[in-house]
Amino acid sequence: MKFLKPQDEFPSVKEATAEGLLAYGGDLSPNRLLEAYSRGIFPWYEEDQPILWWSPDPRMVLFPENLKVSKSMKQLIKKNAFQITYNSAFSEVVDHCAKISRTGQQGTWITPEMKQAYLSLHQRGFATSVEVWQENELVGGLYGIYLKEKRIFCGESMFAKVSNASKYGFIHLVKELEKGGVRLIDCQMYTPHLASLGAGEIPRSVFLKYLD
């Protein structure tokens, strides 16, 4: 595992550990983050750790055509149970994602440093948020990095304060991305929640071909 100085480039993802850990150190500048995502690498660490860079194998992805929408979700969509906006409350979405309690995590990986880094990407047009509203209250959402030239969306985190809110927002986003020609959504690592929506694991080598 390589220690990154600010000027260092990332090593080959083939050097990652079995768990997917590739390097540590470096910085969270917009250029560094965009380089990372364009090479299939993402940061994930807790407040008491250095910046950790990951590239897991296999990789959890969703091909838009494989999106699964349950009968109950179809009914909610038909009823317009929630209202959807894009990029209207990016900072608030990140804050909510940081506060969500997650199994196996004692703290949050969305540190103040991480939040500022993604806000910088958002201001440059690379980070996108989806907001899910109910009676003018933000009840769900997600955010990620949109690599438009590569036609890939890299999902980062989602939250829900009421049942099905994050799924509703995710489904809406996937359908919009599909209209825009996006080839896949990078979900990073397996979760049952993502699998239920149609995401699945593919070899890292296959995933990287989409980034070429």
TORLUMZA-861616 format. One line per field, with one value per residue: x negated, y negated, z of N, C-alpha, C in turn. Coordinates in Angstrom, 2 decimals. Atoms other than C-alpha are relative to their C-alpha. Layout:
N
n_x	c(X:...) .
n_y	c(Y:...) .
n_z	c(Z:...) .
ca_x	c(X:...) .
ca_y	c(Y:...) .
ca_z	c(Z:...) .
c_x	c(X:...) .
c_y	c(Y:...) .
c_z	c(Z:...) .
***
This chain:
212
n_x	c(-0.85:0.87:-0.26:-0.04:0.34:-0.92:0.31:0.07:-1.11:-0.49:0.57:-0.93:-1.00:0.39:0.77:-0.92:-0.10:-1.17:-1.18:-0.17:0.73:1.06:1.01:-0.46:0.67:-0.42:-0.90:-1.34:-0.21:-0.87:0.75:0.32:-1.23:-0.43:0.94:-0.34:-1.23:0.20:0.82:-0.67:0.49:-0.79:0.44:-0.93:0.75:-0.66:0.66:1.27:0.87:0.45:-0.83:0.19:-0.48:-0.46:-0.44:-0.34:-0.21:-0.79:-0.58:-1.46:-0.48:-1.35:-0.26:-1.35:-1.03:-0.26:-0.69:-1.19:-0.97:-1.01:-1.39:-0.32:0.64:-0.75:-1.21:0.40:0.35:-1.26:-0.69:0.86:0.05:1.05:0.43:1.42:0.76:1.42:0.98:-0.61:0.38:1.14:0.65:-0.89:0.00:1.25:-0.12:-0.89:0.70:1.03:-0.62:-0.69:0.69:0.15:0.50:1.44:0.74:-0.15:-0.10:-0.35:1.13:-0.14:0.62:-0.10:0.92:-0.64:-1.14:0.50:0.54:-1.11:-0.61:0.84:-0.33:-1.36:0.09:0.62:-0.91:0.31:-0.75:-1.44:-0.86:-1.43:-0.75:-1.33:-0.78:-1.38:-0.60:1.05:1.08:0.98:-0.15:0.91:0.85:1.28:0.90:1.09:0.83:-0.49:1.05:-0.83:0.73:0.09:-1.39:-0.05:-0.33:0.58:-0.80:0.79:-0.74:-1.42:-0.64:-1.46:-0.61:-1.27:0.12:0.02:0.37:1.25:-0.26:-0.78:0.94:0.96:-0.69:-0.20:1.30:0.43:-0.79:0.49:1.34:-0.15:-0.39:1.19:0.99:0.94:0.16:-0.12:0.12:0.96:-0.52:1.20:0.06:-1.28:-0.95:-1.28:-0.87:0.31:-0.31:-1.45:-0.33:0.51:1.46:0.72:1.45:0.75:1.45:0.55:0.59:-1.11:-0.42:0.99:-0.12:-0.97:0.66:1.04) .
n_y	c(1.20:1.16:1.31:1.03:1.40:0.82:0.01:-1.37:-0.60:-1.25:-1.23:-0.85:-0.61:-1.39:-0.06:0.06:-1.19:-0.83:0.76:1.12:1.19:0.25:0.97:0.92:1.30:0.88:1.10:-0.10:1.09:-0.40:-0.72:-1.33:-0.80:-0.32:-1.00:-1.26:-0.58:-0.38:-1.22:-1.04:0.11:0.95:0.13:-0.49:-0.08:0.63:1.22:-0.25:-0.69:0.78:-0.23:-1.34:-0.09:-1.36:-0.47:-1.41:-0.99:0.56:1.34:0.01:0.98:-0.17:0.39:0.58:-0.90:-1.05:0.57:-0.71:0.84:-0.88:0.43:1.06:1.24:0.46:0.66:1.30:0.88:0.34:0.96:1.17:0.06:0.95:0.94:-0.15:1.10:-0.27:1.06:1.15:0.00:-0.92:0.00:-0.64:-1.44:-0.54:0.03:-1.08:-1.26:-0.12:-0.25:-1.29:-1.09:-1.13:-1.22:-0.24:1.25:0.70:1.42:0.26:0.16:1.32:0.96:1.38:0.11:-0.67:0.81:1.15:-0.48:-0.26:1.29:0.60:-0.68:0.42:1.36:-0.11:-0.71:-1.43:-0.74:0.20:-0.50:-0.21:0.25:-0.59:0.86:-0.35:1.16:1.02:-0.45:-0.88:-1.29:-0.98:0.54:-0.65:0.84:-0.75:0.67:-0.28:0.06:0.09:-0.41:-1.46:-0.48:-0.79:0.72:-0.68:0.28:0.12:-0.30:0.35:-0.02:0.06:0.27:-0.75:-1.23:0.01:1.29:-0.07:-0.84:0.83:0.93:-0.76:-0.46:1.19:0.37:-0.99:0.19:1.23:-0.27:-0.86:0.89:0.74:-0.87:-0.59:-1.44:-0.72:0.73:-0.65:-0.09:-0.28:-1.27:-0.70:0.07:-0.60:1.09:0.25:-1.22:-0.05:0.94:-0.51:0.10:-1.25:0.11:-0.38:0.10:1.36:0.15:0.34:1.36:0.97:0.18:1.06:1.27:0.27) .
n_z	c(0.00:0.20:-0.63:1.04:-0.25:0.81:1.43:0.51:0.73:-0.58:0.56:0.73:-0.88:-0.21:-1.24:-1.14:-0.83:0.27:-0.40:0.91:-0.43:0.98:-0.45:-1.02:0.09:1.08:-0.36:0.57:0.95:1.12:1.03:-0.54:-0.04:1.36:0.48:-0.67:0.54:1.39:0.01:-0.78:-1.38:-0.79:-1.39:-1.02:-1.25:-1.14:-0.45:-0.68:0.93:1.16:1.18:0.55:1.38:0.22:1.31:-0.30:1.04:1.09:-0.12:0.05:0.98:0.53:1.38:-0.07:0.54:-0.99:-1.16:-0.46:-0.70:-0.59:0.18:-0.97:0.44:1.17:-0.49:-0.55:1.12:0.67:-0.87:-0.25:-1.46:-0.37:1.02:0.26:0.58:0.20:-0.31:-0.68:-1.42:-0.03:-1.31:-0.96:0.28:-0.55:-1.46:-0.42:0.23:-1.04:-1.29:0.00:-0.69:0.91:-0.63:0.12:-0.06:-1.27:0.31:1.39:0.90:0.64:-0.91:0.51:1.13:1.13:0.43:0.72:1.29:0.92:0.30:1.03:1.25:0.36:0.54:1.32:0.88:0.08:-1.02:0.17:-1.08:0.24:-1.23:-0.06:-0.89:-0.35:-0.67:-0.12:-0.90:0.64:-0.69:0.59:1.05:0.27:0.79:0.62:0.99:1.35:1.01:1.20:1.20:-0.01:-0.13:-1.24:-1.23:-1.16:-1.19:-1.22:-1.23:0.03:-1.31:-0.01:-1.30:0.03:0.78:1.46:0.59:0.75:1.18:0.93:0.62:0.79:1.21:0.83:0.55:1.00:1.22:0.63:0.53:1.17:1.10:0.38:0.60:-0.97:0.22:-1.27:-1.27:-0.89:-1.37:-0.80:-0.72:-0.12:-1.12:0.39:0.46:1.40:0.75:0.18:1.07:1.26:0.11:-0.16:0.01:1.20:-0.26:0.11:1.33:0.91:-0.37:0.46:1.46:0.21:-0.31:1.02) .
ca_x	c(0.00:-1.53:-1.81:-0.82:-2.61:-0.64:-2.45:-2.33:-0.19:1.94:0.37:1.94:5.19:3.66:1.59:4.70:5.08:7.64:10.04:9.47:7.25:4.82:3.07:3.22:2.34:2.47:5.20:8.83:8.31:10.79:8.09:7.04:10.63:11.45:8.28:9.29:12.83:11.66:9.35:11.87:10.56:12.50:11.72:13.28:11.99:13.04:12.06:9.22:7.63:5.50:7.18:7.64:8.06:9.95:10.53:12.37:12.57:15.30:17.09:20.76:22.46:25.91:26.54:29.58:31.42:31.19:32.98:35.56:38.65:40.90:44.69:44.89:42.40:44.30:47.41:45.58:44.22:47.67:49.06:46.21:45.68:42.55:41.24:37.80:35.29:31.68:28.86:31.18:29.88:26.52:24.98:28.03:28.04:24.39:25.10:27.97:25.87:23.17:25.64:27.20:26.25:24.86:24.19:20.51:19.55:18.88:18.46:19.05:16.77:18.14:15.74:15.82:12.83:14.72:17.82:15.82:14.13:17.46:18.89:15.94:16.71:20.38:19.48:17.45:20.35:18.98:20.95:24.72:27.38:30.92:33.39:36.56:39.23:42.49:44.67:41.71:39.48:36.26:36.89:34.34:31.60:28.30:25.24:22.38:19.86:21.07:18.34:20.30:17.57:17.32:21.10:20.70:22.28:20.39:22.81:21.40:24.06:27.82:30.15:33.82:35.80:39.00:39.48:38.64:37.47:33.92:35.11:37.58:34.81:32.41:34.95:35.74:32.03:31.30:34.12:32.87:29.28:30.43:32.10:28.76:26.92:25.21:23.83:23.53:23.84:20.86:22.17:18.66:19.38:22.14:25.14:28.46:30.24:28.45:28.83:32.60:32.55:30.79:27.13:24.61:20.90:18.57:14.78:12.79:11.03:14.40:15.43:12.19:12.85:15.85:13.49:11.06) .
ca_y	c(0.00:-3.26:-6.49:-9.40:-12.72:-15.68:-15.49:-11.68:-9.88:-6.91:-3.48:-0.86:0.48:3.93:3.07:2.84:5.27:8.07:5.70:3.05:0.64:-0.97:-3.91:-6.44:-10.11:-12.70:-15.32:-15.90:-18.61:-18.66:-17.55:-14.66:-13.49:-13.69:-11.77:-9.13:-8.63:-8.53:-5.65:-3.68:-4.89:-6.59:-7.92:-6.31:-6.82:-7.91:-11.04:-9.43:-7.94:-9.32:-9.63:-6.06:-5.32:-2.24:-0.27:2.94:6.07:7.04:3.73:3.15:1.44:0.88:0.93:-1.35:1.27:3.65:1.31:3.18:1.30:3.21:3.11:1.02:-1.50:-1.66:-2.55:-5.32:-6.71:-6.61:-8.55:-11.09:-10.31:-12.49:-15.51:-15.34:-18.13:-18.15:-20.23:-22.44:-21.41:-19.73:-20.75:-19.60:-16.21:-15.65:-16.70:-14.22:-11.43:-12.14:-11.82:-8.51:-5.63:-2.72:0.87:1.52:-2.16:-3.88:-7.32:-8.96:-8.75:-12.10:-14.27:-18.11:-17.83:-15.39:-17.58:-20.60:-18.57:-17.46:-20.96:-22.15:-19.51:-20.51:-24.16:-23.04:-21.02:-17.53:-16.52:-16.12:-15.77:-14.45:-15.75:-13.94:-16.13:-15.45:-18.41:-20.77:-18.72:-17.09:-13.43:-11.67:-12.14:-11.06:-12.54:-11.44:-12.33:-12.59:-11.76:-13.00:-12.42:-8.77:-8.47:-7.11:-8.26:-7.40:-7.17:-8.25:-8.16:-8.28:-8.85:-8.47:-9.95:-8.19:-4.75:-4.41:-8.02:-7.19:-4.40:-6.81:-9.33:-6.69:-5.26:-8.75:-9.49:-6.24:-6.89:-10.43:-9.23:-6.56:-9.25:-11.07:-8.03:-6.97:-3.45:-2.48:-3.71:-2.88:-1.68:-0.81:2.05:4.62:3.88:5.77:2.42:1.83:5.45:5.15:2.30:4.38:3.65:6.46:7.16:7.25:7.79:4.60:5.21:5.05:1.93:0.17:0.73:-1.59:-4.28:-4.01) .
ca_z	c(0.00:-1.16:0.83:-1.43:-1.22:-2.64:-5.97:-6.32:-8.87:-7.88:-8.24:-10.48:-9.01:-9.38:-6.30:-4.09:-1.19:-1.26:0.51:-2.16:-0.24:-2.68:-1.00:1.81:2.15:-0.59:-0.56:-1.51:-4.09:-6.99:-9.43:-7.18:-6.72:-10.43:-11.25:-8.69:-9.98:-13.59:-12.61:-10.56:-7.18:-4.37:-0.86:2.20:5.73:9.21:11.12:13.07:9.93:7.09:3.68:2.43:-1.29:-2.47:-5.67:-4.72:-6.82:-7.61:-8.17:-7.46:-10.41:-11.82:-15.55:-16.03:-18.08:-15.09:-12.68:-10.61:-9.50:-7.11:-7.35:-4.19:-5.59:-8.88:-6.91:-5.05:-8.31:-9.88:-6.90:-7.05:-3.37:-3.27:-5.13:-6.75:-7.35:-8.51:-7.03:-4.99:-1.55:-2.12:1.20:3.17:1.43:2.34:5.94:6.22:4.70:7.30:10.17:9.14:11.46:9.45:10.49:11.22:11.36:14.66:13.12:9.79:6.78:5.56:7.53:7.32:4.97:2.75:2.71:1.63:-1.10:-2.57:-2.27:-4.35:-6.97:-6.89:-7.50:-10.51:-11.90:-11.22:-8.11:-8.32:-5.65:-5.79:-3.22:-2.20:-0.63:1.17:2.16:1.66:3.98:2.77:3.59:1.39:-1.12:-2.56:-4.20:-6.40:-9.08:-12.66:-15.18:-18.18:-20.75:-19.68:-19.25:-15.72:-12.47:-9.28:-6.38:-3.03:-0.34:0.23:3.16:4.00:6.88:5.80:4.27:0.55:0.12:-0.94:-3.26:-4.86:-5.50:-6.78:-9.24:-10.51:-10.96:-12.81:-15.27:-15.90:-16.34:-18.77:-20.89:-20.91:-22.20:-18.96:-19.33:-15.68:-12.11:-9.91:-6.54:-5.25:-2.84:-2.33:-0.13:-0.09:-0.59:-3.90:-4.98:-4.49:-7.02:-9.65:-8.97:-9.16:-8.92:-11.92:-12.05:-11.50:-14.83:-16.63:-14.72:-15.65:-19.36:-19.04:-17.77:-20.71) .
c_x	c(-0.88:0.45:-0.10:-0.44:0.88:-0.26:0.03:1.23:0.44:-0.75:1.05:0.99:-0.31:-0.80:0.89:-0.01:1.25:1.29:0.25:-0.74:-1.25:-1.11:0.57:-0.79:0.54:0.92:1.34:0.29:0.91:-0.74:-0.33:1.24:0.46:-0.93:0.35:1.22:-0.18:-0.86:0.61:-0.41:0.89:-0.53:1.08:-0.80:0.79:-0.87:-1.37:-1.01:-0.56:0.97:-0.35:0.66:0.27:0.32:0.32:0.21:0.68:0.57:1.51:0.46:1.46:0.01:1.45:1.11:0.35:0.73:1.26:0.89:1.12:1.42:0.37:-0.62:0.71:1.26:-0.31:-0.32:1.26:0.77:-0.74:-0.14:-1.04:-0.25:-1.52:-0.59:-1.46:-0.82:0.61:-0.38:-1.17:-0.60:0.84:0.04:-1.25:0.06:0.86:-0.68:-1.04:0.59:0.68:-0.85:-0.04:-0.65:-1.50:-0.85:0.26:0.17:0.45:-1.25:0.08:-0.48:0.22:-0.89:0.61:1.16:-0.47:-0.53:1.13:0.77:-0.79:0.28:1.38:-0.03:-0.62:0.84:-0.23:0.79:1.47:0.75:1.42:0.70:1.39:0.79:1.38:0.55:-1.08:-1.10:-0.93:-0.02:-0.92:-0.87:-1.27:-0.88:-1.11:-0.73:0.46:-1.14:0.68:-0.72:-0.10:1.37:0.14:0.36:-0.53:0.78:-0.87:0.76:1.46:0.56:1.51:0.48:1.38:-0.19:0.10:-0.47:-1.27:0.16:0.73:-0.93:-0.98:0.62:0.19:-1.32:-0.43:0.75:-0.44:-1.37:0.08:0.40:-1.20:-1.12:-1.01:-0.02:0.08:-0.11:-0.94:0.55:-1.09:-0.02:1.40:0.76:1.30:0.97:-0.21:0.32:1.50:0.46:-0.58:-1.50:-0.64:-1.50:-0.58:-1.49:-0.49:-0.55:1.07:0.47:-0.95:0.08:1.03:-0.59:-1.06:0.46) .
c_y	c(-1.24:-1.20:-1.07:-1.34:-0.84:0.06:1.38:0.38:1.28:1.18:0.75:0.64:1.47:0.18:-0.07:1.31:0.79:-0.73:-1.20:-1.25:-0.19:-0.89:-0.83:-1.30:-0.82:-1.10:0.20:-1.18:0.47:0.81:1.41:0.90:0.40:1.03:1.37:0.65:0.45:1.25:1.11:0.04:-1.00:-0.06:0.51:0.22:-0.69:-1.11:0.23:0.73:-0.96:0.23:1.38:0.06:1.46:0.25:1.50:0.86:1.21:-1.38:0.10:-1.10:0.28:-0.46:-0.50:0.92:1.13:-0.50:0.79:-0.96:0.90:-0.54:-1.14:-1.33:-0.56:-0.74:-1.38:-0.99:-0.47:-1.06:-1.31:-0.25:-0.99:-0.96:0.08:-1.30:0.46:-1.24:-1.23:-0.08:0.95:0.10:0.73:1.51:0.64:0.03:1.15:1.36:0.24:0.41:1.36:1.05:1.21:1.18:0.15:-1.26:-0.69:-1.50:-0.19:-0.08:-1.35:-1.05:-1.42:-0.22:0.61:-0.85:-1.19:0.38:0.23:-1.27:-0.70:0.64:-0.40:-1.39:-0.01:0.83:1.49:0.85:-0.40:0.54:0.16:-0.20:0.59:-0.74:0.59:-1.14:-1.03:0.35:0.94:1.32:1.09:-0.65:0.81:-0.97:0.88:-0.85:0.44:-0.21:0.01:0.50:1.52:0.65:0.98:-0.92:0.82:-0.39:-0.02:0.38:-0.40:0.05:-0.02:-0.25:0.65:1.17:-0.27:-1.31:0.08:0.86:-0.80:-0.94:0.72:0.45:-1.16:-0.40:0.96:-0.20:-1.26:0.21:0.86:-0.82:-0.75:0.87:0.60:1.51:0.81:-0.96:0.81:-0.05:0.40:1.38:0.56:-0.42:0.66:-1.03:-0.25:1.21:0.09:-0.92:0.42:-0.08:1.37:-0.22:0.45:-0.07:-1.44:-0.25:-0.38:-1.41:-1.04:-0.24:-1.09:-1.39:-0.39:-1.10) .
c_z	c(0.00:0.82:-1.08:0.55:-0.92:-1.50:-0.64:-0.81:0.70:-0.60:-0.80:0.98:0.25:1.29:1.24:0.78:-0.39:0.36:-0.91:0.38:-0.86:0.54:1.14:-0.11:-1.16:0.50:-0.68:-0.92:-1.13:-1.07:0.45:-0.03:-1.41:-0.63:0.58:-0.64:-1.45:-0.13:0.86:1.46:0.75:1.44:0.95:1.28:1.10:0.56:0.63:-0.90:-1.05:-1.16:-0.57:-1.38:-0.37:-1.48:0.13:-1.23:0.66:0.32:-0.13:-0.95:-0.34:-1.46:-0.03:-0.48:0.97:1.25:0.33:0.79:0.50:-0.24:0.94:-0.40:-1.22:0.42:0.57:-1.10:-0.72:0.78:0.16:1.51:0.52:-1.16:-0.13:-0.55:-0.15:0.36:0.66:1.47:0.21:1.39:1.04:-0.21:0.58:1.53:0.51:-0.18:1.10:1.35:0.11:0.70:-0.92:0.72:-0.24:0.02:1.32:-0.23:-1.43:-0.85:-0.71:1.00:-0.53:-1.22:-1.26:-0.53:-0.83:-1.38:-1.00:-0.33:-1.10:-1.36:-0.50:-0.65:-1.38:-0.98:-0.12:1.00:-0.07:1.21:-0.51:1.33:-0.11:1.08:0.26:0.84:0.36:1.00:-0.76:0.76:-0.56:-1.05:-0.18:-0.78:-0.57:-1.03:-1.39:-1.00:-1.37:-1.25:-0.11:0.10:1.17:1.16:1.18:1.25:1.24:1.26:-0.19:1.42:-0.19:1.43:0.10:-0.96:-1.50:-0.64:-0.83:-1.25:-1.07:-0.75:-0.91:-1.32:-0.98:-0.67:-1.10:-1.32:-0.74:-0.62:-1.26:-1.23:-0.54:-0.55:0.96:-0.13:1.28:1.18:0.88:1.42:1.00:0.63:0.25:1.26:-0.47:-0.57:-1.49:-0.87:-0.28:-1.12:-1.35:-0.19:0.22:-0.10:-1.34:0.35:-0.17:-1.41:-1.03:0.27:-0.57:-1.50:-0.33:0.24:-1.03:-0.96) .
***
